[in-house]
Amino acid sequence: MKLLKNSIVVLALLVSTISFAQDRELTEEQKEQVREQLNQYYEKLSLSEEQKPQFEDITTKYALQMKALKTSTKGRFAKYREFKSIQNSKNKEMETLLSAEQYTVYKKTQKEIQQKMKEKRKNRN
């Protein structure tokens, strides 16, 4: 009887660990969006081979944070404040990675992507 209870507890822990790990990963759709954005940036920024992996790491890191924010149960205002905080942190890292010219292009491209996302949201409603 005790073995059965221990087995159930271990099984429950395994299932919760697996589901938590899956929540930390991006879905295929989200991975595709990240790849699409990366390709846009690669084209426009003329990143060096040294910059590309760093740029991708930063982008993926913050995409995971955005995913966690999207699925959180926080209120709208709290989510917006955290969104801005994440965005500012990402921009600071990008500013240190990119040259001044590249960073200007990065900010412009970021605004274009945000505009496209707004249009998609309008079309969904």
N, C-alpha and C positions, 0 to 999 in steps of 0.2 A: 504494500500500500504506500509506504514511504517512497519507494522507488518510483512509483507512478506519479506521485505529487512532484517529486524532483524533476522527473522527465517533462512534465507539463510546464513547470517553471522554466526549465532550460529551453524548451520549444518556444515558449512565449517570448523569452529574451531574444532568441534567434530571429524570430519573425519581426520583432520591433526593430532590431538592429538592421536587418535587411531593408525594411521599409524606410528607415531613417536614411540609410545610405542611398537609396533610390531617390529620395527627396532632394538630396544634395547634388544629384546629377542633373544635367540639362536633358530635356526631352529631345527627340530627333528634330522636331520643328524648331525648338529654341537653338539647337546646334546649327541648324541650317541658317537661321537668322544671324547668328554670330559669324558664320562663315561668309555670308553675303556682305555683312558690314565690314568684315576684315578685308575682303576683296576690294570693296569700294575704297577703303582707306589705303590699301596697298597701292592701288592705281594712282590715287590723288596725291599721296604723300611722298612717293618715291622713297620708300623706306630702304635702308641698307640691309644687307643680310644679317647683320648683327642686331639691328633694331626689330626685325620681324618677329623673332621668338619672344622678345620682351614685350612687344606690343600685344601679341596674342595672349601671353600670360596675364597681362593686366586686364585685357578685355574679358577673358574668361573668368577671372577672379571676380570682377564686378558684375558680370552676367549672373553668376551664382548668387551674389548678394541681392541682385534685383529679383531673381526668382524667389528667394526666401521672403523678400518683402512683399511680393505679389500674393503669396499664399498665406501671409500672416493675418492675424485676426485684429490687427490694430485698426483704429479709426482712420478715416480719410485724411484728416489733417496730420495725424502722426505719421501716416504712410508718406504723405507729401514731404514732410520735413525730413524724414529718413532718406527718401529718394534724392532730395537736394544734397543731403550730406554725402551720400554715396557718389553722386555725380561730381561733387566738388573734390572728393578724395581722388577719384579717377582722373579728373582733369589735372590735379596737382602732380600725380605720377606721370601723366602723359607730358606735362610741361617739362619735367626733368629729362624725359627720354628724348623728346623731339627738339629739333632746332626751332628757332623763333618763327621762321617761315613755315615750317611743317606744322607747328602748333596753330598758326593762324588758319591754315588750310583745314586742319583737324576740327577746329571750332566751327568753321563754315560748313563742313561736311556733317558735323553733328547736328547743326540746325536744320540742314536739308533732310536728314533722316527723321528728325522729330516732326518735321512738317508732313512727311509721307505717312508717318504713324498716325498723326491727327486726322489726315484724310481717310485712312483706312477705318479709323474709329467712326468717323462721320458716315461712311458708306455702310457700316454694319448696322447702324441704327435706323 
